[in-house]
Amino acid sequence: MRTKQFKAESKKLLDMMINSIYTHKEIFLRELISNASDAVDKLYFRSLTDDTVGLNRGDFCIRLSADAENRILTVSDNGIGMTAEELENNLGTIAKSGSLDFKKNNEKSEEIDVIGQFGVGFYSAFMVADKVTVISRAYGAETANRWESCGAEGYTIAAAEKESVGTEIILHIKEDTEEEKYSEFLDAYRLSSLVKKYSDYIRYPVKMLFNTRKKVEGTEDEYEDAVEDRTLNSMIPLWKKNKSEITEEEYNNFYKEKFYDYEAPLKVIHSKTEGQATYSSLLYIPAHAPFDYYSKDFEKGLALYSKGVLITDKCADLLPDYFSFVKGLVDSEDLSLNISRETLQHDYQLRLIAKTIEKKIKSELVKMLRNDRENYEKFFDAFGTQLKFGVYSEYGRNKDAVADLLLFKSSNEDKYVTVEEYISRMPESQKAIYYAAGETVDKINMLPQADAVKAKGYELLYFTDYVDEFAIQMLGEQDGKAFVNICAEEADFGSEEEKESVKAKNEENKDLLDFMCESLGDEVTAVRFTEKLGEHPVCLVSEGGLSSEMERVLKSMPGAAGVKASLALEINANHPIAQKLIDLFASDRDTLDSYAKLLNAQARLIGGMSIENPAELSALICGLML
């Protein structure tokens, strides 16, 4: 037996491996299975040119066994094995990777694809074990060797007995503490779930014996103890198959099982990309939003695999926020990983994959919008708000990526329309894209301006989502047409003759309008006559970039109590109330003061706004009735 010491720097690295690099102790099993798969790969690769190996692909496997009584977990394989020298080099020197060396020496082979590259995953075993023993017999060797270590103090290497070629890694699992229950790694069903989670698509079967009970043949109610040899992993990833070989039911079942959804997805996006970045992806557009989707607790991201081994459940860097509703996975051949495989380096390959995925999602959504409108509208009902946030967030930096995916309810048969569809049917006389914001379509239709716009034959977009106006401000315009709120000062849908007439009336009655404005104090910034109201007597319009609906939204947020829209009271110049006000200005200004306040309250109610002093309004009405 030879006792060896790790080098000083290796001791530090081993201590860091155990305490810092891996954030989840369960990762150790993934690492050991990945190493076993690499060892099997190497012997399988050799068998392609060496008939003396005597094993076919179907003969290779990885096996787990757990002895809870003695706290022993064993991971074994019938792969290439290691000589004493290889045990020394691969396990005695931390960050020395035999798999990486093998990969470099066989770069031209397309038959083999080893997983391990950094030579440190093996040491994750010390997170859960206080002693690790490796017994390995190399292919072609007559004897085996044993490597054993209790951690950073060093290791021993000695001759050993092993009947067959391959490697056994024997872990003596630590005792449980108040903080950690290491015994879970001796439970067969827990081990099975970890294999399913992290190593389901290792290309060789991962097997384990399970104690079970089975019915005795020929009896009705007699059972006997039995041992069942189960394969724990699927081996062949669905996304590695050709699309023509996969049924819709298989796609949907995989989605439901993997992403815990009871409803089939609206869209499946299955693709393989080769070139600067080589990867397969299987993406799903859900039919509905998760219950926590619009909450701070929701985590976006795609599951990320490297050669079939799960790296992380949710890689947020692969999805932009506006496509955070997408579920699925990416399996990459050539991502650069850090030594723990748990955190990706933000390198060129990752950014390239993310950009390609973003373009693919966008193109598939556009196809869905054009060719499957019913399902697209169902999708938009669930996730349209997120797309609008994509336009609004980061000061509109990503607006071009999602602008043509937006839908809005329209006065044209009360259906969803795109802005492009709206513009395509605008009359020549229409100068802008008209919209109105409110809590519901019914409330918007009660606005005086809505009647006036529709009377002109113009289509009206209904903004009922609280982010709509903010998003539209970032869009600015579409195809040279500006978005205009019909309740804003700049809304202009009257004829030139009507505008000239009302301009003259405002100039003629300037003193009257100033008096009413003064009566209302800081409630409004101006009072004026307008030609836009049809048969309605009065309305409020916003001046500046902040509308009354935006004020309502902002005031619902913390720290926005002082937000206030600038509003102007507009009076229908053609309504009998206009002449009544002119007469009162000449004869009874006290009553005019009451009329001004009453009309302002009326306009606020029509516009869906609250009245700060309902008692005052009641007194005004009663006073004018007497």
N, C-alpha and C positions, 0 to 999 in steps of 0.2 A: 504494500500500500504506500502510495506517495501522497504526503500532505502538502498542499500548496496554499499560498496566500494570494488573495486578489491584490493587484497593484493599488497604490494609494488612491489614484484617481478613479479606479474601478470601484473601490469601497464607497467613495462619495457618490458615484453614479448609482450604485446599487441602493444606497440609502435613499437617494432621491426617487428612484424607481418605486420603492416600497411606500414612500410617504408623500410624494408630491406629483409625479407625472400622471399616474392614473387616478381619475376622480371616482371611478366605480370599481369596487373590488371584483365584481362579477366578470370584468373584462378578461381576467386571467384565463378563463376557460376558452374564450375566443382565441386568445393568443396561442395556447397550447394546441388547440385543434388546427389552427392555421399552420403551425410548425409541422404537425403530423401530416397534414395534407401536402406540404412541400416535400417532406421526406418520401411520401408515397409517389408523388409526381416524379421525383428523381429516379426511382426504381422503375416506374412505368416507362419513363423516357428511355431508360436503358433497355427495357424489354423489347422496344421497337426494333432494336438492332442486335440484340443478344438473346438467342433462343434458350440459352442455359438458365435464364432467370426463372423460367418455369411457371410464371404467373400470367394470367390474362387480366384485362382491366377489371373484369367482374370479381376477381379474387381479392382485390385490394380493399382494405377497410380500416377504419379507426374505431377503437373500442374504449368505452368508459366502464369503470367498475367502482362501486363505493362500498366500503366496509365501515358502517357507522359505529360499530362497537369499538373498533381499533382506530377510528378516525383516519382512515386511509382512503384517498381518492387516487385512482390510477388512470392515466391516459396512455393508451398504447397504439402502436401502428405496425404494419408489416411493410414499411418502406425501406429506404436504402440503408438505414442504420449509420452508426458512427464508429470509427476506430478510436483507440485511446488518444492518438494525436489530434483527431478531429474534436473529441470531447474537450481536450485541452484548449484547442484553438477557439472553438465555437462557444463553449460554456465557461472556460476559465478566463476569457478575455471579453469583458462586456462591450457591446456594440460591435463585435465581430460577427458578421453574418455569412454563414455558409450558403444560404439561399442566394444572397446577392452575388457571391462568387460564382455559384453555379449558373446564375442568370447571365453573368458577363461572359462566361465560357461557352454559352450556348445561345448567343444572341440571335442567330439566324434561324433557330428552330421555331416553328409555329405550333409544334405539338405540345409544348410545355409552357406553363405560365405560373411560376411560383409566386407566392404571396409575400413572404417575409423579405425585408430588405435591410432592416436596421440592426438586427441581432440583439434586441433588448426585450422583446415580448416575453421570452422565456422567464425572465426574472420577475415578471408580474406575479408568478406563482408564490413568491415570498410575501405577498400581501395577505395571503390566506393560509400559508403553511409555515411552520417553524422548522421544518426539515424537508428537503427535496432530494430525492434519489433518482438518478437516471441510469437505467441498465440498457445498454445498446450493443447490438451485434451488427457489424457492417456486412454488407453483401460481399460474399467471397471470403470472409474471415471464418476461421474455425472456432475462435473464442470470442467471448463478449467482455465488456468492461463496465465498471460501475463508477459513476461520478456522484458524489454526495456532498451536500453543503447545508449548513444551518444558517447561512446568511453571510454577512459582510466579513466575518472573521476568516473565511477561507473555505477550502474544499479538499476532498480526497479523491484519488483515482486508484482503482485496483481492478485486478482481473475478476471476472464473474462468470457465472453459468447462465446461458440462455439458449434454448433449443432452436429457435427460429430467428431469421433475420428481422431486424426492426428495432424499435425503441419503446421502452416503458418509462413513463415519468410517474414516479410514486410520490404523492404529496401527503405528508403528515399534517393534517389540518389543525390549526391553532384551537386552543380552548376558547369557549365563548366568554365574552365579557359583558358588562352592562350595556356598553355602546354597540358591540358587534356580536352577531349571532353567526359564527362561522359554521355551525352545524348545518346550516341550510345547504352548504355545498357538499353534503353527504346524503342529501335526500334525492332519490331517483327522479321524482317528478319535478323538483326544482332544477336539477341538471338538464332534464329533458326540455324544460321551458327555455333555459339559457341557450341550448343548442338551436332550438327553433328560432329564437330571437336573433342570435348573432351568426350562426353557422349553418343556417337552413340550406344554403346553396353551395356548400362545399361539395366538390364534384364526386367525392367518394362517400359511401355510407358511413355514418357515425352510429355505432350500435351499442346497446346496453341490455343486460339481462334484468328482467322484472319478475319479482315474485308475484304470483297470481293464484287464483282459484279457478278450476275448471270442472265442468260437470263430468261425472263418471259415465262412460258410455253404457247404455243399456239400463240406466237407472233414471228415476224421475226426480229425486231430490238429494242424491249423494254427490258430494264434491270432494276434490282432492287438491292438495298443494301442487303447484306446477311452476315451471320457470319458462318465461316467454322471452325470446330474443327479438327485440324491437329495433327497427331502424328509425332514428330520431329525426333525420333531416330529409328534405324533399329532393335535394341534389340538383335538379334541373330547374333553374329559374324560369318563370313564365316569360319574362322579357327577353330571354335568350332564344326563344323559339321564333320561328317565322310566323308572321301575322296570319298567313293563310292556314296555319295549323291550329289556330286558337279560335274557339267559338266565343260568341258574345256572352254565353253563360259562364265560361271560364274566366273571362275578363271581369265580369260582375262579381262572381264568387270570390275571386282574389281580392277585389276592392273591399267587399263587405267584411271579409275575414281580417284583412290587413289593417283596415282603417276604421273598423268598428262602426260601420254604417248599416242601417236597416234598409236603406233604399238604394237602388241601382244608380250609378252615376249618369249624368246627362251626356257625357262625352268621354271617350277614351282616346288618348294620344300616345301611340306606341311608335317609337322611332329608334333607329340606330344611326349614329353619326360617326363618320371616319374622316380623318384629315389631321388638322392641327390638334384637335382633341378627339379622342376615340372613346365613345361611351354609348351605352344603351339607356333609354329612358322609357318609363311607363307612367304616364300622367293621367289624372282623372279630374274632370270638372264635376263637382258634386251637384246633386239636385236640390240641396237645401243647405242653409248655413248652419254650422254647429251652434249649440245654445250659447256658447261663450264667444262667438266669432267677433262681435263688435265690443268686446270688453278688453281690458288691459291684460287679462289672464291668458288670452289666446296666443299660442306660439305658432308662427308660420314655419315652413321649411319642408324640404323633401328628404326622404330617407336616402342616405348615401352609402353605396357599397363600393368596395374595391375588389374586383375579381370575385364577386359573389359573397364577400364577407362584409357584414354590416359594420360601418364605421360610426355612424351616428343616426339616430332616429329622425332628427330634424336639423338639416343644414339650412339655416336661414339665409345664407349668402347666395343660395341658388335661385331664390325667388325675389323679385321686387315686391314692395309692399302692396302695390295695386293688383298683383296677381297672387296675393297671399292665400286665396281660397283654394288654390290648386293643391291636390294631394297626389302623392306618387313617390317615385324613386328614380335615382340615377345610379348606374353601375359603370364606373370609369376604369379604363385599363391603365391610365398613365397619370393619375393625379399625384402631385407631390404631397406627402403626408409628413406630419411631424413624427417623432419617434414613438409616440404613444398611440398614434392613429386616431385619437379622440378629437383632435382639433386640427382643422385644415390650415395650412399656410395660405395666406391670401396671395396666391401667385397667379401668373398669367393663365395657366391651364384652368383654374377654377373660375376666373373671370370670363374666360372664353366660353366655358360650358354654360355659365349663367346667362350670358348674352344670347347664346344660341337657343337656349330653352325659352327665354323671354320672347324671341322672335317666333318660335314655333307655337307657343301658346297664343300669341297675338294672331297669327295667320289662321289658326284653327277656330278661334272665336269669330274672326271675320267671315270665314266659310259658314259657320253656324248661323251667324246673323243673316247671311244672304240666302242660305239654302234650307235652313231649318228654323224658321222664325218663331214657331210656337215654343220650341224648347229654349231658344235664345231668350225669349221674353220671360220664361220661367227662371232661367239662370239670372237674368237681370233683376227680377224681383228679389232674388236672394242676395245678389252681390253687386248690384248697380251702385249702391252707396260707396262701396270700396273703390270702384272705378272713378267715381267723381272725386273722391279723396285723392286719387292719383293725379287728377288734373290740378287740384288745389294745392297739394302739399309741395314743399320745397320751392315755393314761389313760382309754380307752374313749370318747373324744369322738365317734367315728364309728360306734359300735356299732349304732345304730338303722338305719344305711344298709345294713348287710350281715347283720344277725342272722338275718333270715328267709331268707337264701341258704345257710345252713350245713347240712351233712349230717353225720351220725355213724353209724358202724356200730352195729348193735343186736343184742341177743340174740334179737330177734323174727325168726327165719329168717335171721339173720346178713346182713341187708340194710341199705342206707343208709336212714335216716329223718331227717325234719326234727324239730325239737323240737315243733312244732305237732302233727305226726302222733303223736309219743310221748304227748303230753298227752291227745290225743283218745281214747286207749284205756287210760288209767290207771284201775285199779279205784278205787272210792270210798274204800276204806280206805287207799290209798297217799297219803302226805303230801308226798312230794318226788320230784324227778327224780333217779334214782340212776345214778351212773356209776362207772367204775373206770378207772384209768390204768395203762398198761403198754406194753412194747415191742411186743407182738403180742396178737391176740385170744386165741390159745391160752394164753399166759401169764396173761392176765387170768382166763380160765376156770378156772385152777388155784387161784385165790385162794379160801380158805374162805368169805369173805363173799359171793363170787359165787354159790356154791351156795345159801347161805342166802337171798339176795334172790330168786333164781329159784324156790326152793322155796315162797316166799310168793306166787308168781304175778306178780311184778313184772318189768317189762322193764328191761334193763340197757344203758346206752350204753357203748360201748368207746372210750376215748380212747387212741389209739395214736400220735397226732401230738404232737411235743414241745411245741407251743404250745397244745394243747387246754385244759389246766387253767388256764393263764394267761388265755386268752380267756374261759373260762366265769366266772372270778372277776370279770371286767369286766362280763359280762352280768348277774350277780347272781341274777336270777330271770326266769322267763317265765310270763306269765299268772298271777302270784301264787304260782307253784311254785318253790321254791328248788332249786338244783343241789346235790346232796350226794354226796360221795365215800364209797363204801361202806367204804373203809378209813380213814375219819376218825372221830374220837371222837363227833361229833354224829350219825352214821348211826343211825337209829332205825327198825328194821323188826320189832321184837319186840312181843308182846302185853303189855298192862299187867300181867297175871298173871306172865308170865315176868320182866318188869323188876323187879317187887316181890320176886320170889323171889331173883334174883341180887343185888339190893341188900342184902337181909338176909344173904346168904352172904358178901358182901364185908365187911360190918360185923363179922360174926362172926369172920372170919379176917384181920382187919386186921394183926395182928402177923406172921402168915405172909407176907402180901403185902409188907409193909414190909421184911421180911428178904430176900425175893427181889429186891426193887428195889435194896436196898443191895448185894447180891451182884453185880448187873449194873453198878453204878457209873453212869457217864454214858451208858451204852448206851441206857437208857430213863429216862423221867421218872416212870413209874408201872407197877405190876403189878396186875391185877385179874381177877376172874372175869367172864365174859360169857355171855349166852344166845344169841348171834348165829351160832354156828359150826356148827350142825347136828351132823355126825359128826366134824368136824375138831377136833384137840386144842388148837391154838394159832394166834395170828396177831399181827401188829403193826398198830397204828392210829396215825394222826398226830393230834397235838394242836396246834391253832392253824391258821393259814392256809397253812403250808408243808407239803406232803405229801412222802412219800419219793420219789415220781416227780419232783416239782418240784425236789427236792434234787439228784437225779441229773442233771437237765437243766442246772441252774445250775452244778453242779460241772464240767460239760464246757466251760464258758465261761471265758475268761481273767479272773483277778482274783476268782474266787468260791470259793477254796479253803476259806474258813471257814464256808461255808453249811452249816447242819445242821438237819434237821427234828426236831421234838420227837416222840418215839415212845413209845407205851405198849404193854406186853406184855399181851395178853388171853388168858386160859385158859378153855377151854370148861368151864363149871360142871357140865355133865351128862356129861362124859367121864370114864372111869375114872382118868385122870391127875390129876384134881382131888383125888380122895380119896387117891391116892398121895402127893401133895404135903402134904396135911394130916397124914398119918401120919408122913412124914419130918420135918416140923417138930416133932413131938412126940418123935421117937426118934433121928434121925440128921441133924443140921443140916449136917454136912460134905457128906453125899451130896446133901442138898437144894440146897446151893450149886452142886454140879455139875449137878443137874437144871435149875436156873434158867438156867445158861449154855447148856446143851444145848438147852433149849426156845427160848431167844432166838435161837440160831443156826439152829434149825429154822424159826422164824418168818421170819427174814431170807431164807432160801433160798426158802421158799414165796412170799414177797413179791417175789421177783426182785432182791433186794439182795445185795451182796457180803459176804463174811465177811473181816474184817481179819486174823484169825489162824487159818488152816485147821489148822495143826499143833496148836493148843490144842484145837480141836474133835475132832481125831483122838484125842488123848490122853484127852479126856473120855469118848468112846465106848468106847475100850479099857478105861479104868478101870472103867466101869460094867458092862462085860461080864465082868470077872473075878469 
